[in-house]
Amino acid sequence: MSLEIKGTIKTIGETIEGGKGEKTWQKMFYTIDTGEQYDNIISFEIFSQDKIEQFRKYNVVGDKVTVHFNIKCREWEGKYFTNLSSWRCVKDVAETTEAPQPIQEGADDLPF
């Protein structure tokens, strides 16, 4: 199941590393503020070094973004853990795009 939500990046956490030997992993958490009155802060997880590097390359705190994510749940010793796994975070173009420049009428840019 793939979902998406819009908001502003509020925090970007440090990279967490774990594992032993060749079986190592990295993950990172970040939060967004949706602007809703209640339950407006949502935490997402990014898992893998490549995805973390890609996220850090294009996103900073304060960016308005659309987050694409999956809901993942796992069971361990009778307890259930649910994560919001972010697989894509894109800046909202409408917030950062400049207005196009109007064409001036009567300009002498014709070659003849």
C-alpha positions in Angstrom: 0.0 0.0 0.0 1.5 3.3 -1.1 0.3 6.6 0.5 1.3 10.2 0.3 1.0 13.3 2.5 2.1 16.9 2.2 3.8 19.0 4.9 6.9 20.9 5.9 10.1 19.2 7.1 10.4 19.9 10.8 13.4 17.8 11.9 16.0 15.5 10.3 17.6 13.0 12.6 21.1 11.5 12.6 21.9 8.3 10.8 21.6 5.2 13.0 23.8 2.2 12.1 23.6 -1.4 13.3 24.4 -5.0 12.5 27.6 -7.0 12.5 30.2 -7.9 9.9 28.8 -7.8 6.4 25.2 -7.5 7.6 25.1 -3.9 8.5 22.3 -1.4 8.0 21.5 2.3 8.3 18.3 4.1 9.0 17.2 7.7 9.7 14.1 9.4 11.0 12.6 12.7 10.0 9.4 14.5 10.9 7.0 16.7 8.9 4.4 19.2 10.1 1.1 18.8 8.1 -0.3 22.1 9.3 -3.4 20.3 10.8 -4.7 21.5 14.1 -4.4 18.2 15.8 -2.0 15.3 15.2 0.1 17.4 12.9 3.6 16.0 13.4 4.4 12.7 11.6 7.6 10.7 11.9 9.0 8.8 8.9 11.8 6.2 8.6 14.3 5.9 5.8 16.1 2.6 5.6 19.3 2.0 3.6 22.4 4.1 3.0 21.5 5.0 -0.6 18.0 6.4 0.3 19.4 8.4 3.2 22.1 10.0 1.0 19.5 10.8 -1.6 17.2 12.4 1.0 20.0 14.5 2.6 21.1 15.7 -0.9 17.8 17.3 -1.8 16.0 18.1 1.4 16.5 20.5 4.4 14.5 21.6 7.4 11.8 24.0 6.3 11.2 22.5 2.8 7.5 22.0 1.8 7.4 18.4 0.5 5.2 15.5 -0.5 6.1 12.3 1.2 5.4 8.9 -0.4 5.4 6.1 2.1 4.3 2.6 3.0 2.9 1.4 6.3 4.9 -1.6 7.7 4.1 -3.7 10.7 6.0 -6.6 12.2 5.4 -8.9 15.2 8.1 -9.7 17.8 7.3 -11.8 20.9 3.6 -11.0 20.8 4.1 -7.2 20.3 3.4 -5.3 17.1 5.6 -2.5 15.8 4.3 -0.2 13.0 6.6 2.1 10.9 5.9 4.7 8.3 8.6 3.8 5.7 9.3 6.8 3.4 10.5 5.8 0.0 10.3 9.2 -1.8 10.2 12.8 -0.6 9.7 15.5 -3.2 9.8 19.2 -2.8 6.5 20.9 -3.8 7.2 22.7 -7.0 4.3 25.2 -6.6 6.0 26.5 -3.5 9.4 27.1 -5.1 8.7 27.9 -8.7 9.1 31.5 -9.9 6.4 33.2 -12.0 7.2 33.2 -15.7 8.4 36.5 -17.2 5.8 38.3 -19.5 6.8 38.8 -23.1 7.2 42.5 -24.0 5.2 43.6 -27.0 6.9 45.7 -29.7 10.4 44.4 -29.0 12.8 44.8 -31.9 14.2 41.3 -31.8 13.2 40.4 -35.4 16.1 39.8 -37.8 14.5 41.8 -40.6 
